[in-house]
Amino acid sequence: MIKPNNYNDWTDPHTKVALGLFFLFLFIAFGYGAYKSHIATTSDIRYTIINFYEKYSDSKRIGMQVFYKVEGRYIYDNCFSNDCKKIIVGEKRLGFYFIKDPSIYDVIFEISVPDSVLVPEEGWKEIPEFLKPK
């Protein structure tokens, strides 16, 4: 039987390496998703102010750079959701983070926060009355 020149079977070393890298990527992606799910179900949350301070773009995505205060220090991150793209630089929104891993956060886009509001050092355990939508 004549084999074509571009024929690859499962015993080819390059195919094994490519499959190994693919499964490693899947393991990392599902592992991170499982980690975030575990933190979200087992950790308490604290509410804070998310500050949108600069537009961000790289070669593939456009979004906003944000920061928020956690126990006296600031955490910086990038937000790439469609809601983040609609925010104007300098706006503040209410958000929350998880105590076990403060780098995991979410923004409540419906609640805008005035500049006069200051966050306590440990954050709010629940949404303050003056920020709740009426």
N, C-alpha and C positions, 0 to 999 in steps of 0.2 A: 504494500500500500504506500502511496506517495503522500507525504505530509506537506502541507503548505508551509512556506517559510515563516509566516507570522503565527504559527500555531503555538499556544501556551497551554500546558497542562498543569495540574495542581502540584506536581513535583518540582516545578521550576522554582529556584530560590527567590527570584524577584517577585513571583506571585505570592509566595509565603510571606515575604517581608511586607508587601502591600496589604495583604489581608491582616497581618498582625498589627500594622499601624491603623488600619480602619477599625479593628475591634478595640484597640487602645483608645482611639478617639471616642467611640461609642461608650466605653466604660467611663471615661472622664466626664462626658456630657451627662449621662444618666446619673453618675455619682454626684455631680454638683446639683442637679435637680433634686435628687433625694435629700441631699444635705439642706438645701433651702427649704424643702418641705418639712423636714424634721425640725429645723429652727422655728419655722412659722407655727408649728403645732405645739411646741414645748416651751417656747419663750414668751415672756411678757413683753408688751410693747410700751413705748413711751412716745408721746406726741412732742413734736418740735417744729420749728420754722425752717422750711427749705428755702434757701436764697438762690435765685437764678441770677448769676452775675456775668455771664459771657456766652456768646454764641460759640459753638464748637463744630468743627468739621474735620474729618480725616478723608482718606481716599474713598471710603465707602459709605459713610454715614454722616448725617447732619443732626445736631441736637443742641443742648444747652449744658454748660458747666454749672454745677450746683455745689453748695456746701451747707452743712448743718452742724449744730453744736451738740456734742455728746460728752457729758460729764466734764465740762470745762475745756474741751479740745474740739477743734473743727475737723470734720471729715469732708473731703472733696471727692466728687464723682462726676460722671457724665450721664445725662438723661437723654435717651434717644427715642422716646415714644412720640407719637403724633401730637399728643397734648403738650409735650415739652416744646415742640417746634412752634406752637402757637403763643407761647409765653413771651412777654416782652422783657428785655434785659432790665434787671433791678426789681422785678416783682418778687413777692414773697407769698408762699402758699403753705398751708398746714400739711404736715407729713408725719410719719411715724417710723421708728426703727425698732429693731428687736434687741433686747438687753443682752442676750447670749452672743450675738454677733451684730454690733452696731453698723457694720458696713452694708448690711441688707436693710434697705429702706423702701418706702413707697410714699407717693405724693397724693394728697387729697386735693385735686385740682379745683373742686367746687368752692373751697374755702380760701379766700384771699385774706392775707394778714396785713394789718396796717403797720407802718414803720415804728409806731410808738410802743408796740408790744415787745416785751422782753421775755425770754424763755428762762425758767429756773434751771439751775445747774443740772439737776437730775431729770429734767423734762416733766411733762404733765402725764399723770396716770390716765386721765380721760380728757376729752376735748373740753376746754374751758367754756363756760356758759356764754361769755361775750363773743366767742368765735363760732358758736353753733349757728347754722343757718336758720333763719326765722321762717 
